[in-house]
Amino acid sequence: MFHLTLIEDTIQIHPSDLDKEFHKAVNEAINRKYSNRVIDNVGLCISVYDIKSIIDPFIHPSEGCTYLLKLVIFRMIIFRPFTGEIIRGVLNSSSEQGITISVGFFQDIFIPHSLLQKDSHFDSHNQRWIWNYDGDELAMDKGDIIRCRVASETFVDVHPKEFQKNPEEDTKKVSPYTITCTIAEDGLGCVQWWEQGDEMEEDDDEGEGEDGDENEEGNEE
């Protein structure tokens, strides 16, 4: 889910930060520039892990108020689950198209209706999906903990385009990084479904054990 990526970049440090410990100031400057930023085909930047080297710091002639670090090489913690990985999150919203999941710092996890459990239907009145399992209706409500498997990922270039065909056309907000997941497997979906099933099996096993003990006592008599 998390990995380290080596990045090289020019970093600017404002004069107001020069009274801080040097590496701390550099670390904060990198985090301001990269934290919560999506790098195409890399993932979501979380935080600086460490700074490997700082090369040729200087003050640019045209920007005397800014201290420039010509080249900083550092490692960044990246969020990018691999395909097939199991992740847990909170159900954020439901619609006829599917459900969205949040892991707190990242909300663009989508499970389309085609990747929900078989025999699921959308309850438009309560805005939730319901799985019909052996005659029981198991609902997924907002706030439920969901266990899902990563099916695919999508990176989108959201930088402003030089030319726009129809500037007056309303443009839908597009996420630069989206994860598509599935819960169409045993053990996936609402966590409490499977926990309740495990508890019922344990109760049945305990009951069978007690019956067996009683039968043994009867035979001894």
N, C-alpha and C positions, 0 to 999 in steps of 0.2 A: 504493500500500500504506500509506503514511504521509501524513498531512496535518495541518494546524494548525486548531485550533478555539478561538475566543474564548470565555472563560468569565468570569463575574462571580460572586463569592462572598465571604462573610464568613469571614475566616481568624483562627484563634486562635494566639497565640504564647505559649508558656510562659515564665515569668520566667527560667528557667535558660538560655534561648536569647537573652535580651536583651543579653548581653555580646558577642554575635557581631555582625558587620557587618550592618546592618539588612536590606538586600536579600537577603543570604545566608540570614538567619533566616527571612525571608518565603518564599524559594524552598524551603527545606527543609520548612517547615510545609505548603506546598501539595503538595509531593511525598508527604509522609506521608499526606495526606488523599486524594489522587487517584491516585497511581501504582498500577498493576495493578488499577484499578477500572474496571468497565464502565459507561458512561453509555448509557442506553437510546436507540437510534436514532442514536448518535454513534460508539461504538466503544470500544476498550480504551485507557485512558490510559497513556502510557508515561512521560513526564517533562515538566516545565515547559520551554517554549522561551524565553519572555521574559515580563517583567512590564511591562504597558503603563502602569498607574497605580495608585496607592494613595490612597484618599479617606477623610478623616475618621477617623484612628486614635484610639481612645479606650479607657479602662478601664471595663468595665461595673460599675456599683455593686454588683451581687449577686455578681460574680466578680472581686474585687479582686486575686486572684492571677494573673489572666490578662489579657494585653494583647490587646485585640480590634482588628482592622482592619475598620472598618465595611464597606468595599467595596474589593475587590482585583480589578482587571481584568487578566487574563493570558492567554497563549496556551499551549495544551497540545498536545504531540505525540500524535497519535491513530493507533492501528493499526486500519485498516479497509480491506481490499482491495476494489476495486470488482468488480462482476459482470463476468466475462469475463477478469479479470486472471490471468496465469500466475504461480504461486508455487512455490517449491521448499522442501521440508521433509524431515524424517526419518520413516520409517515407525515408528510407536510401538507399535502393536498390531494384530492381525488377529482377526476373528471371522467367523462365518457372515453377520453383518449387513453387513460391509464392513471397511474399514481406517481407522485414525486416524493423523493426521499431526501432527508437532510442528515448530514453527519456533523452538524454544528457550524463548522467553518466553510462547508461546501454544500450547496443546495441543488445543484444541477444534476441530480441522479434521477433518471426517469425509467419507469417500468411500463411499457405500452400494454394495452389490453390483450394483445396477442401473446404476451409472455407472462400473463397471470395463470393461475391454476385453471385447468380445464373445468368447464361447467361453472364459471364465474359470471356474474351479471352485475350491472351497475344500478344501484338504488338512487334514482334521481331525486327522490324526496329528501333523503337523508345525506345525499352526496357522499356515498361510500360504495365500495365494492364488496360483494358477498360471494363466498365460495360455497356451492352446494356439495357437501361431502356426505355421502351415504345417508341422505335425508336430513342432515343437519345444515343449518345456515350459519356459516362462520364469517363474521363481518370484520373488515379492516377499517378502524376508525382513526381519525386524526390524533396523532400523539402515540399511536401504537409502535412498538419496536418491531422492525422488519428485518429479516435475514434474507439477503438476496445474493445472486451470483452475477459477476460482471460479464456481460455478453459482448459489448463493443464500446468504442469511444469515438467521439467526433470532435475535431478541432476546426474552428471557423475563424477566418481572418476578419476581424471586426474593425480594422483601421479605416478611417474615413477614405472614401473613394474620391479620386480627382474629378470624375464626371458622374453625375447622377441623372438617370434618364427622366425621372419624374420627381422633382424635389418636393412637390406638394403631396405626394403619396405618403400616407402614414406608414412608417416602417416599424415592424415588430421588433422588439428588443431580442437580440440573438446572443446567446451565451457563447463565449469563445471556446469553452470546453464543456462537453456534455458526456456523461456516462450512461449507457443503456444497460439495464440489468434484467434478469429473469427471476421469477419465483415459481416457475412451472416444473418444480421437482419436489420430491419428498424431502421434508425437513426445512424447506424454505417457506417464506411468507411470514405471517404474524408469529412471533416467537411463542406467545402464550398458547397458541393452538397445540404445539408439540410438547410444551411443558405440561399442559393439562393431561395430554395423552400418556406421557411417561408416569405421571402421578397415579393415573388410573391403573396402569399396568402393575405398578409397585403394590398398590392396594390389593389387586387380584392375587399377586404372588404371595403376599402376607396371609391372605385368607386361605389359600390352598395349603400353606405351611401349617396353619393352625388346625385345619381339618385333618391333616396328616398326623399331627401330634396326638389329636384326640383318638384317631383310629388305632394308633400304636398303643395308647394307654388301655383302650378297650380290649385289645388282643392280649395284653399282658394279664389282665384280670381273668 
